[in-house]
Amino acid sequence: MQNQAERRPLAVGVIGTGGMGARHAVNVHRFVSGARVAGVYDLDQARAGQVAAACGPAAVFTDPAALIAADGVEAVVIAAPDDTHAELTLACLRAGKPVLCEKPLATTAAAAGRVVQAEAALGRRLVAVGYMRRFDPQHLAIRALAHSGEIGQPLLFKGVHRNAQAAAGATSAVILSNSASHDLDSARWQLGGEVQAVSVRGLRSRAELQPELCDLLLIELIMADGRLAVVELFVNAAYGYEVSAEVVCQRGTAQTRQPGAALVRSRGNRGVPVASDWLAPFQEAYVAELHAWVEAVQTGRPFAGANAWDGYVAAHITDAG
């Protein structure tokens, strides 16, 4: 087996160059020494060209299928719209290429199940799913403490997930399958168990929103062994983006700290800045996730993050919800 210094950089193709895809491409280019951006695709070809120029330059593809099939692309990152994830991942499996698919793996459990079945038929794991909280230092720290036995066994997961503003055209179902997908995975990962039952309650926070949109959700989970999880998800919190998690154990709790690089005093107030979106707060996790994925692809060792089964379970829970 080659050591890291002897390995040729992994040629990565990125499908989707919006906020998340562009972040992945730039992170591969700048921070992942074991990989390079070989090609990009986006329906917005001008945007794809800008990202390609910033990353190499990389080749710009006019068709995602051509990128997946290209001899010069060895592995693929999918950051395209949610409803394309399953089919693009299946195309990667047919090509025999490792893939890191942004969450959700699919918008329905049935589609996610087809991915799991296709991967199982190959007899090797090629699918990774981008639940990057599994690589976030704060989330890793509370999980390690909760499972150390120092404060007893973990009993309850409590998650809070707030966005400044819902995406245009968002529906209750999309909020559940997209945003809440992270929290459902966190509950399973932090507690180390599977979900037996899910209950979702929602309300519309503003009269001007369309009547069918519930932008504030309360999700309650009962695990197979009787332990509990609860998540508050509010996608129109207005003030900014925040995620926190707490694991309540038998003799204490472990909770993430609210991020804040500096204490700011201004205009009669003292506090810490709140991020406007999810990209900056989880930058360290995104880079760590890419490092782990590239290392797994190059060495053949299992990926330390979420796999196709985890993506399927999250889709199954959201279907039930």
Secondary structure, DSSP 8 states (H G I E B T S, - for coil): ---GGGS--EEEEEE--SHHHHHHHHHHHHH-TTEEEEEEE-SSHHHHHHHHHHTSS-EEES-HHHHHH-TT--EEEE-S-GGGHHHHHHHHHHTT--EEE-S-S-SSHHHHHHHHHHHHHHTS--EEE--GGGG-HHHHHHHHHHTSSTT--EEEEEEEEE-SS--TT--HHHIIIIIHHHHHHHHHHHHTS-EEEEEEEEE-SSTTS-TT---EEEEEEEETTS-EEEEEEETT-SS--EEEEEEEETTEEEE-----S--EEETTEEE----SSSTTTTHHHHHHHHHHHHHHHHH----SSEEHHHHHHHHHHHHH-
